[in-house]
Amino acid sequence: TSTDLVELSVHARSIINQLSKAGIPLDYSSFAVDLVRFQNEDTRREVVVKWGKDYYSVNKGEKN
């Protein structure tokens, strides 16, 4: 839901903290590239879609 890097940084800090506490690794170099691309209005949507796909692909093999 973030519309700019400042707002995104607030959400990212929280998510990174949660990942760390849960022992879930984060590819920081890929995340850094995504942050740069997020700042460009032409590629922002692509980044958000990528994050959504990444999120849902983690639980792909699990049954609810």
N, C-alpha and C positions, 0 to 999 in steps of 0.2 A: 504493500500500500504506500510505500515511501515514494515521494515525488522528487526528492533531491538527496544529495549525498549527506547533508547534515542529519536529516531525518533517518536515513538509512543507517548511519553510524550508531544512532541510539538503539535501533532494533538489532543491529549486528552484534554490538557488545553483549547484549542479553543472550542472543542465540549462541555466540561463541562461548560464553560462560557456561551455558547449559550443556553444550557439547563436551566441553572440557570436564565438567563434573561427571558426565555419564561415560567418560572414557572413549568418546567417539572422535576419531581423527578428522582434521580439516586440512584440505590441500590449500595452504595459504598462498602459494604462488598462483594457483588458478583463481582463487578468490580475489587476489590483487588485480589480475587481468579483468575479471568481471567488474570490479569497482571502477576501473578506468572506462570500460565500455558502458557502464551504467550512467556515467556522466554525460554521455553523448545521446541526445534525444533520438537519433537515428538507430541506435543499437540497444537502447534501454529495454525495449519490449523483448528482444531476443534474450537478453540476460535474465529477465524475470521468468520467461518461459523455460529457459534452461534450468533455473533454480527449482521451478515447480516440478519439472521432469526428474531432476536429481532427487528431490524429496520423495516423490512417490515411487521411484524405482528402488529405493532402499528396502521397502516393505513388499516388493513385488512377489517374493516367494512365500510370504507368510499368509496364513489364513486367519480371517477375523472371527 
